[in-house]
């Protein structure tokens, strides 16, 4: 997403009424495929313990502990960002206490009227994620009520899919409603129902994984993936190119897509997400390529600080633009600076400063609070070292865990 936003700011990617570069701009616009897998990853990792409860009879996760752990995973980094972004970039735009309270309470994209958002545009994902966290125990309870009467793991797994089908129907309905000609540009593009299908896709993978653990044999799909561990990734590039070239729309134009194209995009993104994550749910589906990719120290490190990089990179772009109250002036919309800088100079500046800020955030704020929360408080003698957070891999590992202008191309 850093590349996506830098390409937009450098004038490589497209904007409403401002086409991007003919070739690289189309490829940059296609990088929107990179965001939905993170929603699905949350669904996959967080729903699996609930799926095990229904399919295997394991102990149900405590809702309070679940919500506390999720809050400690994303809110410390987010609030640290707000401490800097609200006074440093939006100070001259704040007219009331609600302008501060709305982002603090994760309501700034639900009640966006008059809300200063310079530098915090990508944070729409935080209320979207947290809303999913709040809804997940209820969705799991509904699924359990529907599936507990099943006599076999297979029957229970199939019944657990029913609430997920409802989520997908809701997503299609929301995509349809928010892209009707009568609706126009709207912040509702950033509300959780728009990505409910991605969360559901991850939850479906969690159900299949829990089912595989409860059966004596190896399911056919798992056997297939174990024999050909990279086969699911073969279609990823064609799907990315299909998304970038807009088979029904006009690639590289930056215009808000028509309803038909948005529905096509929805199914492309869901397919891309499922194929990307499916092999990661299969124990034993390893290859030298995936092992080298997911177990390397740089990838493990970036996995730990990825949330911070995502949250801080828009602030860093505004820092390059000298755009905000920290520079003694009211900020202006960043599209006004489009094309005033080169891609590589802005990218190198943005990624390097974002990595530094994200590293400081992770080691000084996020990690200590996560460890504190997991232990219920600091033990005598201080906190023992916590294990490194894994990169995306197999299901038994736990990995916790844009622009808001409705007239702009969506992230």
Secondary structure, DSSP 8 states (H G I E B T S, - for coil): -HHHHHHHHTTSS-BTTB---TTHHHHHHGGGHHHHHHHHHHHHHHHHHHHHHHHH------HHHHHHHHHHHHHHHHHHHHHHHHHHHHGGG--SHHHHHHHHTT-TTTS-TT---TT-GGGHHHHHHHHHHHHHHHHHHHHHHHHTT-SSHHHHHHHHHHHHHHHHHHHHHHHHHHTSTTT-S-GGGGSGGGGHHHHHHHHHHHHHHHHHHHSSS--HHHHHHHHTTTGGGHHHHHHHHHHHHTSSS-TTS-----HHHHHHHHHHHHHHHHHHHHGGGSTT---HHHHHHHSSHHHHHHHHHHHHHHHHHHHHHHHHHT-SGGGTS----GGGGTTSS-HHHHHHHHHHHHHHHHHHHIIIIIHHHHHHHHHTS--TT----------S--TTS--------TTS---
